[in-house]
Amino acid sequence: MTYADDDGDRVGVLHDDQVHPLGRGVTMLGLLRDGTLRSAGEQALVAPAATRAVGAAPPPRST
């Protein structure tokens, strides 16, 4: 999913009412072009990066 963060749009994985962000600068289009969407999502789910509760994140935005 793409969502608005304090620093701009971010890509993340929604799981159990938590958004697991991917790295800054990562775009959904880039992941689709590279064929790495699934692996990036799997990495985001196990990465120690901070998550955000869905209620704390603005609604997803299409890109």
Order of alpha helices (4+ residues) and beta strands (2+ residues): beta-beta-beta-alpha-alpha-beta
